[in-house]
Amino acid sequence: MRVAIDLTDEQLAQLRRQASDLGVPVEDLARAAVVDLVNKPAEDFLAVARRVLAKNAELYRRLS
């Protein structure tokens, strides 16, 4: 599956620098970052996600 994301010029430049420093293609570094997040999300992200889901629970029920 392909996913397109928008990055600022500065974010893209940082991603390119980090990929270059690691000697990997930009796409591989971006993929690894996403896979890492999906496989082992940080607790702070989970807390925010839970809070957003709880806050919008009624809206989700109406939309379903």
A tleap script that builds the chain and sets N, CA, C and O, in Angstrom:
source leaprc.protein.ff14SB
mol = sequence {
  NMET ARG VAL ALA ILE ASP LEU THR ASP GLU
  GLN LEU ALA GLN LEU ARG ARG GLN ALA SER
  ASP LEU GLY VAL PRO VAL GLU ASP LEU ALA
  ARG ALA ALA VAL VAL ASP LEU VAL ASN LYS
  PRO ALA GLU ASP PHE LEU ALA VAL ALA ARG
  ARG VAL LEU ALA LYS ASN ALA GLU LEU TYR
  ARG ARG LEU CSER
}
set mol.1.N position { 0.840 -1.177 0.000 }
set mol.1.CA position { 0.000 0.000 0.000 }
set mol.1.C position { 0.886 1.241 0.000 }
set mol.1.O position { 1.925 1.277 0.658 }
set mol.2.N position { 0.469 2.229 -0.729 }
set mol.2.CA position { 1.199 3.491 -0.770 }
set mol.2.C position { 0.421 4.541 0.000 }
set mol.2.O position { -0.808 4.586 -0.042 }
set mol.3.N position { 1.165 5.387 0.705 }
set mol.3.CA position { 0.584 6.490 1.453 }
set mol.3.C position { 1.391 7.740 1.119 }
set mol.3.O position { 2.620 7.721 1.169 }
set mol.4.N position { 0.712 8.806 0.786 }
set mol.4.CA position { 1.383 10.074 0.501 }
set mol.4.C position { 1.211 10.999 1.698 }
set mol.4.O position { 0.128 11.089 2.276 }
set mol.5.N position { 2.283 11.679 2.061 }
set mol.5.CA position { 2.211 12.641 3.161 }
set mol.5.C position { 2.831 13.957 2.709 }
set mol.5.O position { 3.716 13.983 1.854 }
set mol.6.N position { 2.358 15.024 3.287 }
set mol.6.CA position { 2.920 16.348 3.006 }
set mol.6.C position { 3.879 16.717 4.127 }
set mol.6.O position { 3.538 16.626 5.306 }
set mol.7.N position { 5.077 17.133 3.751 }
set mol.7.CA position { 6.076 17.611 4.699 }
set mol.7.C position { 6.456 19.027 4.318 }
set mol.7.O position { 6.405 19.405 3.148 }
set mol.8.N position { 6.833 19.799 5.311 }
set mol.8.CA position { 7.355 21.125 5.011 }
set mol.8.C position { 8.725 20.948 4.361 }
set mol.8.O position { 9.317 19.871 4.427 }
set mol.9.N position { 9.214 21.998 3.743 }
set mol.9.CA position { 10.545 21.937 3.133 }
set mol.9.C position { 11.599 21.590 4.176 }
set mol.9.O position { 12.514 20.813 3.903 }
set mol.10.N position { 11.473 22.161 5.365 }
set mol.10.CA position { 12.437 21.894 6.435 }
set mol.10.C position { 12.352 20.449 6.909 }
set mol.10.O position { 13.382 19.819 7.153 }
set mol.11.N position { 11.146 19.917 7.043 }
set mol.11.CA position { 10.996 18.524 7.456 }
set mol.11.C position { 11.603 17.584 6.426 }
set mol.11.O position { 12.281 16.619 6.780 }
set mol.12.N position { 11.360 17.865 5.159 }
set mol.12.CA position { 11.925 17.035 4.100 }
set mol.12.C position { 13.449 17.118 4.097 }
set mol.12.O position { 14.128 16.109 3.907 }
set mol.13.N position { 13.981 18.306 4.306 }
set mol.13.CA position { 15.431 18.472 4.361 }
set mol.13.C position { 16.017 17.683 5.534 }
set mol.13.O position { 17.066 17.053 5.396 }
set mol.14.N position { 15.346 17.715 6.681 }
set mol.14.CA position { 15.820 16.953 7.840 }
set mol.14.C position { 15.765 15.454 7.562 }
set mol.14.O position { 16.692 14.718 7.902 }
set mol.15.N position { 14.682 15.010 6.947 }
set mol.15.CA position { 14.550 13.595 6.612 }
set mol.15.C position { 15.660 13.172 5.648 }
set mol.15.O position { 16.257 12.109 5.811 }
set mol.16.N position { 15.927 13.992 4.664 }
set mol.16.CA position { 16.991 13.688 3.706 }
set mol.16.C position { 18.357 13.633 4.387 }
set mol.16.O position { 19.162 12.746 4.100 }
set mol.17.N position { 18.619 14.583 5.292 }
set mol.17.CA position { 19.901 14.592 6.014 }
set mol.17.C position { 20.059 13.328 6.856 }
set mol.17.O position { 21.113 12.693 6.851 }
set mol.18.N position { 19.002 12.974 7.573 }
set mol.18.CA position { 19.087 11.796 8.426 }
set mol.18.C position { 19.257 10.527 7.591 }
set mol.18.O position { 20.029 9.642 7.960 }
set mol.19.N position { 18.551 10.436 6.485 }
set mol.19.CA position { 18.693 9.276 5.609 }
set mol.19.C position { 20.117 9.206 5.051 }
set mol.19.O position { 20.714 8.132 4.979 }
set mol.20.N position { 20.641 10.345 4.665 }
set mol.20.CA position { 22.001 10.396 4.142 }
set mol.20.C position { 23.010 9.974 5.208 }
set mol.20.O position { 23.931 9.205 4.935 }
set mol.21.N position { 22.825 10.484 6.420 }
set mol.21.CA position { 23.722 10.125 7.529 }
set mol.21.C position { 23.700 8.627 7.805 }
set mol.21.O position { 24.718 8.041 8.174 }
set mol.22.N position { 22.539 8.014 7.625 }
set mol.22.CA position { 22.387 6.580 7.875 }
set mol.22.C position { 22.718 5.734 6.655 }
set mol.22.O position { 22.842 4.513 6.753 }
set mol.23.N position { 22.861 6.390 5.498 }
set mol.23.CA position { 23.182 5.668 4.272 }
set mol.23.C position { 22.033 4.835 3.735 }
set mol.23.O position { 22.239 3.765 3.161 }
set mol.24.N position { 20.804 5.342 3.929 }
set mol.24.CA position { 19.615 4.626 3.440 }
set mol.24.C position { 18.782 5.570 2.588 }
set mol.24.O position { 18.874 6.788 2.739 }
set mol.25.N position { 17.967 5.015 1.692 }
set mol.25.CA position { 17.061 5.870 0.916 }
set mol.25.C position { 16.039 6.564 1.831 }
set mol.25.O position { 15.661 6.026 2.872 }
set mol.26.N position { 15.608 7.736 1.438 }
set mol.26.CA position { 14.634 8.511 2.207 }
set mol.26.C position { 13.368 7.697 2.448 }
set mol.26.O position { 12.820 7.697 3.550 }
set mol.27.N position { 12.912 7.006 1.413 }
set mol.27.CA position { 11.681 6.218 1.528 }
set mol.27.C position { 11.817 5.118 2.570 }
set mol.27.O position { 10.873 4.845 3.312 }
set mol.28.N position { 12.987 4.485 2.630 }
set mol.28.CA position { 13.204 3.414 3.605 }
set mol.28.C position { 13.200 3.964 5.034 }
set mol.28.O position { 12.661 3.334 5.944 }
set mol.29.N position { 13.795 5.130 5.224 }
set mol.29.CA position { 13.804 5.735 6.556 }
set mol.29.C position { 12.392 6.124 6.978 }
set mol.29.O position { 12.001 5.888 8.121 }
set mol.30.N position { 11.631 6.712 6.075 }
set mol.30.CA position { 10.248 7.095 6.389 }
set mol.30.C position { 9.416 5.860 6.701 }
set mol.30.O position { 8.636 5.861 7.654 }
set mol.31.N position { 9.576 4.803 5.903 }
set mol.31.CA position { 8.836 3.558 6.133 }
set mol.31.C position { 9.192 2.976 7.505 }
set mol.31.O position { 8.308 2.543 8.244 }
set mol.32.N position { 10.480 2.965 7.842 }
set mol.32.CA position { 10.920 2.418 9.125 }
set mol.32.C position { 10.332 3.214 10.290 }
set mol.32.O position { 9.963 2.636 11.312 }
set mol.33.N position { 10.247 4.520 10.143 }
set mol.33.CA position { 9.678 5.353 11.203 }
set mol.33.C position { 8.199 5.040 11.412 }
set mol.33.O position { 7.734 4.944 12.548 }
set mol.34.N position { 7.472 4.884 10.325 }
set mol.34.CA position { 6.043 4.573 10.423 }
set mol.34.C position { 5.847 3.178 11.006 }
set mol.34.O position { 5.007 2.989 11.886 }
set mol.35.N position { 6.603 2.214 10.532 }
set mol.35.CA position { 6.494 0.854 11.046 }
set mol.35.C position { 6.804 0.828 12.539 }
set mol.35.O position { 6.120 0.150 13.305 }
set mol.36.N position { 7.822 1.558 12.948 }
set mol.36.CA position { 8.172 1.621 14.368 }
set mol.36.C position { 7.027 2.211 15.184 }
set mol.36.O position { 6.698 1.691 16.251 }
set mol.37.N position { 6.431 3.266 14.706 }
set mol.37.CA position { 5.303 3.885 15.404 }
set mol.37.C position { 4.121 2.929 15.493 }
set mol.37.O position { 3.499 2.806 16.548 }
set mol.38.N position { 3.812 2.263 14.408 }
set mol.38.CA position { 2.668 1.357 14.378 }
set mol.38.C position { 2.905 0.142 15.276 }
set mol.38.O position { 1.995 -0.300 15.978 }
set mol.39.N position { 4.097 -0.386 15.254 }
set mol.39.CA position { 4.390 -1.593 16.020 }
set mol.39.C position { 4.600 -1.333 17.508 }
set mol.39.O position { 4.338 -2.209 18.332 }
set mol.40.N position { 5.062 -0.157 17.852 }
set mol.40.CA position { 5.333 0.142 19.255 }
set mol.40.C position { 5.087 1.627 19.521 }
set mol.40.O position { 6.032 2.393 19.710 }
set mol.41.N position { 3.822 2.027 19.534 }
set mol.41.CA position { 3.533 3.447 19.745 }
set mol.41.C position { 3.919 3.897 21.151 }
set mol.41.O position { 3.828 3.133 22.112 }
set mol.42.N position { 4.341 5.123 21.246 }
set mol.42.CA position { 4.721 5.704 22.525 }
set mol.42.C position { 3.496 5.858 23.416 }
set mol.42.O position { 2.388 6.092 22.932 }
set mol.43.N position { 3.704 5.725 24.704 }
set mol.43.CA position { 2.601 5.844 25.655 }
set mol.43.C position { 1.920 7.206 25.575 }
set mol.43.O position { 0.700 7.285 25.718 }
set mol.44.N position { 2.673 8.277 25.350 }
set mol.44.CA position { 2.050 9.599 25.266 }
set mol.44.C position { 1.129 9.687 24.050 }
set mol.44.O position { 0.081 10.332 24.111 }
set mol.45.N position { 1.516 9.040 22.940 }
set mol.45.CA position { 0.645 9.014 21.769 }
set mol.45.C position { -0.627 8.243 22.090 }
set mol.45.O position { -1.725 8.677 21.741 }
set mol.46.N position { -0.482 7.107 22.749 }
set mol.46.CA position { -1.653 6.309 23.109 }
set mol.46.C position { -2.591 7.083 24.020 }
set mol.46.O position { -3.811 7.007 23.868 }
set mol.47.N position { -2.031 7.825 24.963 }
set mol.47.CA position { -2.867 8.609 25.876 }
set mol.47.C position { -3.653 9.666 25.117 }
set mol.47.O position { -4.841 9.863 25.376 }
set mol.48.N position { -3.004 10.342 24.188 }
set mol.48.CA position { -3.688 11.356 23.388 }
set mol.48.C position { -4.749 10.713 22.510 }
set mol.48.O position { -5.867 11.220 22.411 }
set mol.49.N position { -4.408 9.605 21.874 }
set mol.49.CA position { -5.372 8.917 21.002 }
set mol.49.C position { -6.600 8.481 21.800 }
set mol.49.O position { -7.730 8.644 21.340 }
set mol.50.N position { -6.381 7.936 22.978 }
set mol.50.CA position { -7.521 7.526 23.810 }
set mol.50.C position { -8.394 8.719 24.187 }
set mol.50.O position { -9.622 8.635 24.161 }
set mol.51.N position { -7.748 9.831 24.538 }
set mol.51.CA position { -8.489 11.026 24.933 }
set mol.51.C position { -9.322 11.554 23.763 }
set mol.51.O position { -10.478 11.933 23.952 }
set mol.52.N position { -8.755 11.584 22.572 }
set mol.52.CA position { -9.482 12.058 21.392 }
set mol.52.C position { -10.641 11.136 21.078 }
set mol.52.O position { -11.745 11.595 20.784 }
set mol.53.N position { -10.394 9.826 21.140 }
set mol.53.CA position { -11.468 8.874 20.867 }
set mol.53.C position { -12.596 9.000 21.883 }
set mol.53.O position { -13.770 8.951 21.515 }
set mol.54.N position { -12.254 9.161 23.148 }
set mol.54.CA position { -13.282 9.311 24.181 }
set mol.54.C position { -14.053 10.619 23.991 }
set mol.54.O position { -15.276 10.656 24.132 }
set mol.55.N position { -13.331 11.678 23.674 }
set mol.55.CA position { -13.957 12.987 23.493 }
set mol.55.C position { -14.949 12.965 22.334 }
set mol.55.O position { -15.993 13.614 22.395 }
set mol.56.N position { -14.628 12.227 21.288 }
set mol.56.CA position { -15.455 12.204 20.085 }
set mol.56.C position { -16.340 10.966 19.981 }
set mol.56.O position { -16.914 10.713 18.922 }
set mol.57.N position { -16.462 10.197 21.048 }
set mol.57.CA position { -17.227 8.948 21.015 }
set mol.57.C position { -18.654 9.165 20.537 }
set mol.57.O position { -19.155 8.393 19.719 }
set mol.58.N position { -19.321 10.212 21.038 }
set mol.58.CA position { -20.707 10.471 20.638 }
set mol.58.C position { -20.790 10.774 19.143 }
set mol.58.O position { -21.689 10.282 18.461 }
set mol.59.N position { -19.876 11.566 18.638 }
set mol.59.CA position { -19.842 11.886 17.213 }
set mol.59.C position { -19.660 10.610 16.394 }
set mol.59.O position { -20.351 10.411 15.394 }
set mol.60.N position { -18.734 9.746 16.811 }
set mol.60.CA position { -18.500 8.492 16.093 }
set mol.60.C position { -19.757 7.618 16.095 }
set mol.60.O position { -20.060 6.969 15.094 }
set mol.61.N position { -20.490 7.596 17.215 }
set mol.61.CA position { -21.716 6.807 17.285 }
set mol.61.C position { -22.761 7.352 16.296 }
set mol.61.O position { -23.450 6.579 15.630 }
set mol.62.N position { -22.872 8.674 16.207 }
set mol.62.CA position { -23.841 9.266 15.275 }
set mol.62.C position { -23.456 9.035 13.827 }
set mol.62.O position { -24.329 8.892 12.971 }
set mol.63.N position { -22.174 8.997 13.541 }
set mol.63.CA position { -21.718 8.810 12.172 }
set mol.63.C position { -21.805 7.356 11.712 }
set mol.63.O position { -21.826 7.084 10.511 }
set mol.64.N position { -21.854 6.443 12.642 }
set mol.64.CA position { -21.860 5.025 12.237 }
set mol.64.C position { -23.241 4.536 11.870 }
set mol.64.O position { -23.409 3.371 11.510 }
savepdb mol mol.pdb
quit
